Amino acid sequence: GDSEAPIVITRNGLGESARAAHTVVSVAPGAHATIVVRSQGAALLGETVEFDLGQDSSLHAVFLGEWNPGAIQYATHSASLGQGAVLTHIAVDLGGDIVVVNPNAHLIGQRSEAHLFGAYFADATQHHEHRVYVNHVGAQTVSRVNYKGALHGRGARTVWVGDVLIGPDAVGTDSYEQNRNLVLSEGTRADSIPNLEIKTGDIQGAGHASATGRFDDEQLFYLQSRGIEELEARRLVVLGFLLEVLQKIEVPDLVTELTDAMQVKLTKTEDTV
């Protein structure tokens, strides 16, 4: 049924033993729900999350990786969308050592939509990886993918792969995917690979973009010309960059909390920026 208030699930007692998890989230036809899953503490976790969205339903799903240092997580999120269903899936990864979250959206019903967003910030001990797959099956389906990452510290590593398949019956598809990465220091590596396969000649639009770069010196100069110290200016640039994704979360208190967490993590970069 409908859920006005967000359903918040916090898991922080998994411990360091190897665990496997399988979760199924079903949204009834015409229903609307918001879920937030916060992952904290220690973990050695392999998991699958399945989403089943009925006709004309909508789900706003937020997954926060706030793991302790040393945690390892491999997750596959797979969604099946009925006619007119709308999925918003947001992955925010800050913690852990190795965190892999791979969202898949299968747009089965006509006019279904998937909006997949991600924000991640990897430091010297971290590997953050996201492999996104969007499968346009039905007609007049829409997908938007936007992932943004920041990297700081020698050894910081991120991987983003975005695959979009537009099937033979997916006429009128409207699809766009992009990944942007901001590099704060030497010795980091960001892999970014957008892929697009089209099996029908009748589409509204399909595009992809990928970019990895250093700071925008003009932005820094502008902020410094307003009397803001370089260090603080750098933080503001990174925060503004990642906030585009964070502000997609429809839980205002959570946006504020995550913005603060990003600022704390940015503060830790000050010695070596």
C-alpha positions in Angstrom: 0.0 0.0 0.0 0.9 3.7 0.2 3.5 4.8 2.6 3.5 8.5 3.4 6.5 8.5 5.7 9.8 7.0 4.5 10.5 3.4 5.6 14.0 3.6 7.1 16.0 0.5 7.7 19.3 0.7 9.5 21.6 -2.3 9.7 24.7 -2.0 11.8 25.2 -5.3 13.5 26.3 -7.6 10.7 29.8 -8.1 12.1 32.9 -9.4 10.3 31.6 -12.9 9.5 30.7 -13.6 5.9 27.0 -13.1 5.3 24.6 -13.4 2.4 21.3 -11.6 2.1 18.3 -11.7 -0.3 15.7 -9.0 0.0 12.5 -8.6 -2.1 10.7 -5.3 -2.3 7.2 -5.4 -3.9 5.2 -2.3 -4.7 1.5 -3.0 -5.4 -0.1 -1.6 -8.5 -0.9 2.1 -8.0 1.0 2.3 -4.7 3.8 4.8 -3.8 6.6 4.3 -1.3 9.9 5.7 -0.1 12.5 3.4 1.5 15.9 4.3 2.9 18.4 1.6 3.7 21.4 2.7 5.8 24.3 0.3 6.1 26.7 0.9 9.0 29.3 -0.9 11.1 31.4 -3.9 10.0 30.5 -6.2 7.1 31.6 -9.0 4.8 28.4 -9.1 2.8 27.1 -10.5 -0.5 23.5 -9.6 -1.3 20.8 -9.4 -3.8 17.9 -6.9 -3.6 14.9 -7.4 -6.0 12.3 -4.7 -6.7 9.0 -5.6 -8.3 7.0 -2.5 -9.2 3.3 -3.0 -10.2 1.4 -1.0 -12.8 1.4 2.7 -12.2 3.3 2.4 -8.9 6.3 4.4 -7.8 9.3 3.7 -5.5 11.9 6.1 -4.2 14.7 3.9 -2.9 17.8 5.3 -1.2 20.8 3.1 -0.3 23.5 4.6 1.9 26.8 2.9 2.3 28.2 4.3 5.6 30.2 1.2 6.5 33.2 1.2 8.9 36.7 1.1 7.4 37.5 -2.5 6.4 34.0 -3.5 5.4 33.4 -5.3 2.2 30.0 -5.4 0.3 29.0 -6.8 -3.0 25.4 -6.0 -3.9 23.2 -6.5 -7.0 19.9 -4.5 -7.1 17.5 -5.7 -9.8 14.2 -4.0 -10.6 11.4 -5.1 -12.8 8.9 -2.3 -13.8 5.3 -2.8 -14.8 3.3 -0.5 -17.1 3.6 3.2 -16.1 5.8 2.4 -13.0 8.5 4.8 -11.9 11.6 3.8 -10.0 14.0 6.3 -8.5 17.1 4.5 -7.2 19.8 6.5 -5.4 23.1 5.0 -4.1 25.4 7.0 -1.9 28.7 5.4 -0.9 31.0 7.0 1.6 32.4 4.2 3.8 33.8 0.7 3.6 37.0 -0.6 1.9 35.5 -2.4 -1.1 31.9 -1.5 -1.9 30.3 -2.8 -5.1 26.7 -1.9 -5.9 25.3 -2.9 -9.3 21.8 -1.6 -10.0 19.8 -3.2 -12.9 16.5 -1.8 -14.1 14.3 -3.8 -16.5 11.7 -1.5 -18.1 9.2 -4.2 -19.1 5.9 -2.3 -19.1 5.3 0.5 -21.6 5.8 4.1 -20.3 7.8 2.9 -17.3 10.6 5.0 -16.1 13.9 4.5 -14.2 15.9 7.3 -12.7 19.2 6.0 -11.3 21.5 8.3 -9.4 24.7 7.8 -7.5 27.2 9.8 -5.4 30.5 8.3 -4.1 33.6 9.6 -2.4 36.6 7.3 -2.3 39.8 7.9 -0.2 43.2 6.2 -0.2 41.9 2.9 1.3 38.7 2.6 -0.7 37.4 0.9 -3.9 33.9 2.0 -4.9 32.3 0.3 -7.9 29.0 0.7 -9.6 27.8 -1.2 -12.7 24.5 0.1 -13.9 22.4 -1.8 -16.4 19.2 -0.4 -18.0 17.2 -2.8 -20.2 14.5 -1.0 -22.3 12.0 -3.7 -23.2 8.6 -2.0 -23.5 7.6 1.0 -25.7 7.9 4.6 -24.7 10.1 3.9 -21.7 12.4 6.5 -20.1 15.7 6.2 -18.3 18.1 8.7 -16.7 21.4 7.7 -15.1 23.6 10.2 -13.4 26.5 9.1 -11.1 29.0 11.5 -9.7 32.2 10.6 -7.8 35.1 12.3 -6.0 38.5 10.6 -5.3 41.2 11.7 -2.9 44.4 10.0 -1.8 46.9 7.7 -3.4 45.2 4.4 -4.1 41.7 5.7 -4.2 39.9 3.7 -6.9 36.4 4.0 -8.5 34.8 2.0 -11.3 31.6 3.0 -13.1 30.2 1.0 -16.0 26.9 2.0 -17.5 25.1 -0.3 -19.9 21.9 0.6 -21.7 20.2 -1.9 -24.0 17.3 -0.7 -26.1 15.5 -3.8 -27.3 13.7 -4.4 -30.6 10.3 -3.6 -29.2 11.3 -0.6 -27.2 10.1 2.0 -29.7 10.0 5.6 -28.5 12.7 5.0 -25.9 14.2 8.1 -24.2 17.5 7.3 -22.5 20.5 9.3 -21.2 23.3 8.2 -18.9 26.3 10.1 -17.6 29.2 9.7 -15.1 31.4 12.5 -13.8 34.4 12.2 -11.6 36.3 14.8 -9.7 39.9 14.0 -8.8 41.3 15.8 -5.8 44.9 14.4 -5.6 47.5 12.4 -7.5 47.6 8.6 -7.4 43.9 8.0 -7.8 42.2 6.0 -10.6 38.6 6.5 -11.9 37.4 4.1 -14.6 34.3 5.2 -16.4 32.7 3.2 -19.2 29.3 4.1 -20.7 27.9 1.6 -23.2 24.8 1.8 -25.4 23.3 -0.9 -27.6 20.2 -0.1 -29.8 18.2 -2.8 -31.5 15.4 -0.6 -32.9 15.5 2.3 -35.3 12.6 4.2 -33.7 13.7 6.0 -30.6 13.2 9.4 -29.0 16.8 9.8 -28.0 19.7 8.0 -26.5 23.0 9.5 -25.3 25.8 9.0 -22.9 28.6 11.0 -21.4 31.7 10.4 -19.2 34.3 12.7 -17.8 37.0 12.6 -15.2 38.9 15.8 -14.4 40.6 17.9 -11.9 39.2 21.1 -10.2 37.8 23.9 -12.3 40.3 26.6 -11.7 37.8 29.3 -12.7 35.4 28.2 -10.0 38.3 28.3 -7.4 39.4 31.7 -8.6 35.9 33.1 -8.3 35.5 31.8 -4.8 38.9 33.0 -3.7 38.2 36.4 -5.2 35.2 36.5 -2.8 37.7 36.1 0.1 37.2 32.4 0.6 40.4 30.5 1.6 41.6 28.0 -1.1 41.0 25.0 1.1 37.5 26.0 1.9 36.9 26.9 -1.7 38.0 23.4 -2.8 35.6 21.9 -0.4 32.8 24.0 -1.6 33.5 23.0 -5.2 33.4 19.3 -4.4 30.3 19.6 -2.2 28.5 21.5 -5.0 29.5 18.8 -7.4 28.1 15.9 -5.3 25.0 17.8 -4.1 23.4 17.6 -7.5 22.9 13.9 -6.7 22.3 14.2 -3.0 19.5 16.7 -3.5 17.6 14.1 -5.5 16.8 12.4 -2.1 13.3 13.3 -1.1 14.1 13.1 2.6 15.3 16.6 3.6 16.8 15.7 7.0 18.8 13.0 5.3 20.2 15.4 2.6 21.4 17.7 5.4 23.0 14.8 7.3 24.7 13.4 4.2 26.0 16.9 3.3 27.5 17.2 6.8 29.1 13.8 6.4 30.6 14.8 3.0 32.0 17.9 4.7 33.6 15.9 7.4 35.2 13.6 4.9 36.4 16.6 2.9 37.9 18.1 6.0 40.1 15.0 6.3 41.6 15.8 2.9 43.0 19.2 3.9 46.5 18.1 4.8 47.2 16.7 1.4 45.0 18.6 -1.1 
